[in-house]
Amino acid sequence: MALLNAAQLKVLFEVIKNSEMEVPVLLAVWLGMRQSEICGLKWSSVGMKNKTLIIKEARVRNINNDHIIKKTKTYSSTRTLKIPEYILKKLEILPKQGEYVTGLKNHNLYERLQTILRKNDLPVIQFHDLRHMNASIMLALNIPDKYAMERGGWSTNHTMKNIYQQIMVEEREMSTNSSIRDNLARFNRKTKRYSKSLLMLSISLDLFFNRNLALFNSF
């Protein structure tokens, strides 16, 4: 399984900026959403005021090759995620044409990502590999399994670890300063509240993208 390293991921973010591929890629890498979940995400599931999005549907092809909406892959796949400020701003200015956040379907995402990668001399990966990268980053940040599983919608840690997680050496090196990953550990020692720990997970990932991928001018 091929993955982009941090430098290559930064290039990808730069070349897709303000394009129709930007939000889908950000949702996959930053929030760990599946390709079908991104295609099936409706505006009605995006809460701009409370800064959350609800993942409960997926858009897939049926045996007749028609695009249909179905429930998410498993019970654990239905989840609510906090929207990072950077993505929230992108969603706010995104044209609202129809009920879906993106008009792109699964094959569109695949084909356009392939074209972008080749044009910019980046390793050619599948769109679903962007979700794998999210899992790898959480592993590099030492995010506890139970929080990573809930955020990514994995039913078991066996699935998450054995299929999706692939540690990127550079990401581990970048996280060894402990300023990000230790925040969660310290927070867990102070509180038993699961919801607050999930919030800290979001903050840790936001810090990671902030510092290492330079998406924001400031945090």
C-alpha positions as CSV (number, residue, x, y, z in Angstrom):
1,M,0.0,0.0,0.0
2,A,1.5,3.3,-1.1
3,L,1.1,6.5,1.0
4,L,2.2,10.1,0.5
5,N,4.7,11.4,3.0
6,A,4.2,14.8,4.7
7,A,6.0,16.8,2.1
8,Q,4.1,15.2,-0.7
9,L,0.8,15.6,1.1
10,K,1.5,19.3,1.5
11,V,2.1,19.6,-2.3
12,L,-1.2,17.9,-2.9
13,F,-3.0,20.3,-0.6
14,E,-1.4,23.2,-2.4
15,V,-2.3,22.1,-5.9
16,I,-5.9,21.4,-5.1
17,K,-6.5,24.6,-3.2
18,N,-9.8,26.3,-4.1
19,S,-10.6,23.5,-6.6
20,E,-13.6,21.1,-6.4
21,M,-11.3,18.4,-5.2
22,E,-10.1,20.3,-2.2
23,V,-13.0,19.6,0.2
24,P,-13.2,15.9,-0.6
25,V,-9.5,15.4,-0.1
26,L,-9.5,17.3,3.2
27,L,-12.5,15.3,4.4
28,A,-10.6,12.0,3.6
29,V,-7.2,12.9,5.0
30,W,-8.2,15.1,8.0
31,L,-11.4,13.5,9.1
32,G,-10.8,9.9,7.8
33,M,-14.0,9.8,5.8
34,R,-14.6,7.0,3.3
35,Q,-14.9,7.9,-0.4
36,S,-18.6,6.8,-0.4
37,E,-19.3,8.8,2.7
38,I,-17.9,11.9,1.1
39,C,-20.0,11.4,-2.0
40,G,-23.0,10.8,0.2
41,L,-22.5,13.7,2.5
42,K,-25.5,16.1,2.4
43,W,-25.7,19.7,3.4
44,S,-28.4,18.7,5.9
45,S,-25.8,16.7,7.8
46,V,-23.4,19.7,8.1
47,G,-23.9,21.9,11.1
48,M,-22.3,25.2,10.4
49,K,-23.3,26.7,13.7
50,N,-22.3,23.8,16.0
51,K,-19.3,23.0,13.7
52,T,-20.1,19.3,13.4
53,L,-21.0,16.9,10.6
54,I,-23.0,13.7,10.8
55,I,-21.8,10.7,8.8
56,K,-24.8,8.4,8.3
57,E,-25.0,7.8,4.6
58,A,-22.9,6.6,1.7
59,R,-23.4,7.0,-2.1
60,V,-22.4,3.8,-4.0
61,R,-23.2,2.0,-7.3
62,N,-25.7,-0.9,-7.3
63,I,-25.7,-3.9,-9.5
64,N,-27.3,-1.9,-12.3
65,N,-24.4,0.6,-12.1
66,D,-26.8,3.3,-10.7
67,H,-25.7,5.6,-7.9
68,I,-27.8,5.0,-4.8
69,I,-27.8,6.2,-1.2
70,K,-27.5,3.6,1.6
71,K,-26.7,3.6,5.3
72,T,-23.0,3.7,6.3
73,K,-21.0,0.5,6.2
74,T,-21.5,-0.6,9.8
75,Y,-23.2,0.7,13.0
76,S,-19.9,2.2,14.2
77,S,-19.5,4.0,10.8
78,T,-22.4,6.3,11.8
79,R,-20.7,9.1,13.7
80,T,-20.5,12.8,14.4
81,L,-17.3,14.7,13.9
82,K,-16.1,18.1,14.8
83,I,-15.3,20.2,11.7
84,P,-11.9,21.9,11.9
85,E,-11.9,25.6,11.4
86,Y,-10.0,25.4,8.1
87,I,-12.5,22.9,6.6
88,L,-15.4,24.9,8.0
89,K,-14.3,28.0,6.1
90,K,-14.0,26.0,2.9
91,L,-17.5,24.7,3.4
92,E,-18.9,28.1,4.0
93,I,-17.7,29.4,0.7
94,L,-18.5,26.2,-1.3
95,P,-21.3,26.7,-3.8
96,K,-24.4,24.9,-2.6
97,Q,-25.7,23.3,-5.7
98,G,-28.0,20.5,-4.8
99,E,-28.3,18.5,-1.6
100,Y,-24.8,17.0,-1.7
101,V,-21.7,18.8,-0.5
102,T,-19.8,17.6,-3.5
103,G,-21.3,16.8,-6.9
104,L,-18.5,14.4,-7.6
105,K,-19.2,10.7,-7.6
106,N,-16.8,7.9,-6.6
107,H,-15.3,7.4,-10.1
108,N,-14.9,11.2,-10.5
109,L,-12.8,11.4,-7.3
110,Y,-10.7,8.5,-8.3
111,E,-10.0,9.8,-11.9
112,R,-9.3,13.4,-10.9
113,L,-7.0,12.4,-8.0
114,Q,-5.0,10.2,-10.4
115,T,-4.7,13.1,-12.9
116,I,-3.6,15.6,-10.2
117,L,-0.9,13.2,-8.8
118,R,0.6,12.4,-12.2
119,K,0.7,16.1,-13.3
120,N,2.6,17.0,-10.1
121,D,5.0,14.0,-10.0
122,L,3.5,12.6,-6.9
123,P,3.1,8.9,-6.1
124,V,-0.1,7.5,-7.6
125,I,-2.4,6.3,-4.9
126,Q,-6.1,5.4,-4.7
127,F,-8.5,8.0,-3.2
128,H,-9.3,5.5,-0.4
129,D,-5.5,5.6,0.5
130,L,-6.1,9.2,1.8
131,R,-8.3,7.6,4.6
132,H,-5.4,5.2,5.3
133,M,-3.2,8.2,5.9
134,N,-5.5,9.5,8.5
135,A,-5.3,6.3,10.4
136,S,-1.5,6.3,10.1
137,I,-1.3,9.9,11.4
138,M,-3.4,8.9,14.4
139,L,-1.1,6.0,15.1
140,A,2.0,8.2,14.8
141,L,0.4,10.6,17.4
142,N,-0.2,7.6,19.7
143,I,-4.0,8.2,19.7
144,P,-5.6,5.5,21.8
145,D,-7.4,2.8,19.8
146,K,-10.9,3.4,21.2
147,Y,-10.8,7.1,20.2
148,A,-9.3,6.4,16.8
149,M,-11.9,3.7,16.1
150,E,-14.8,6.0,16.9
151,R,-13.4,8.9,14.8
152,G,-12.7,6.7,11.8
153,G,-15.8,4.5,12.1
154,W,-13.9,1.2,12.5
155,S,-15.8,-1.6,14.1
156,T,-12.7,-3.3,15.6
157,N,-9.1,-2.3,16.2
158,H,-8.0,-5.4,14.3
159,T,-9.5,-3.8,11.1
160,M,-8.0,-0.5,11.9
161,K,-4.5,-1.7,12.7
162,N,-4.0,-4.7,10.3
163,I,-5.7,-3.2,7.2
164,Y,-5.5,0.6,7.4
165,Q,-2.6,1.7,9.6
166,Q,0.8,2.1,8.0
167,I,3.3,4.1,10.0
168,M,5.0,6.8,8.0
169,V,8.5,7.3,9.4
170,E,8.5,11.1,8.8
171,E,5.2,11.5,10.7
172,R,6.6,9.6,13.6
173,E,9.7,11.8,13.7
174,M,7.6,14.9,13.5
175,S,5.5,13.8,16.5
176,T,8.4,12.9,18.8
177,N,8.6,16.5,20.2
178,S,5.6,15.2,22.2
179,S,3.9,18.6,22.2
180,I,1.0,17.1,20.3
181,R,0.7,13.4,21.2
182,D,1.4,14.0,25.0
183,N,-1.5,16.5,25.2
184,L,-4.0,13.6,24.9
185,A,-2.2,11.4,27.4
186,R,-2.2,14.2,30.0
187,F,-5.8,15.0,29.3
188,N,-6.8,11.4,29.8
189,R,-5.1,11.3,33.2
190,K,-7.2,14.2,34.3
191,T,-10.7,13.2,33.1
192,K,-12.7,10.0,32.6
193,R,-15.1,11.8,30.4
194,Y,-15.1,10.0,27.0
195,S,-16.6,13.0,25.1
196,K,-13.9,15.3,26.3
197,S,-11.2,12.9,25.3
198,L,-12.7,12.7,21.8
199,L,-12.5,16.5,21.7
200,M,-8.9,16.4,22.6
201,L,-8.3,13.9,19.8
202,S,-9.7,16.5,17.4
203,I,-7.5,19.2,18.8
204,S,-4.4,16.9,18.5
205,L,-5.1,16.2,14.8
206,D,-5.8,19.8,14.1
207,L,-2.4,20.7,15.7
208,F,-0.7,18.1,13.6
209,F,-2.1,19.5,10.3
210,N,-1.5,23.0,11.5
211,R,2.2,22.6,12.4
212,N,3.4,20.0,9.9
213,L,1.4,20.9,6.8
214,A,1.2,24.7,7.3
215,L,-2.5,24.9,6.4
216,F,-3.1,27.9,8.7
217,N,-1.2,31.1,9.3
218,S,-1.9,30.7,13.0
219,F,-3.8,28.4,15.3
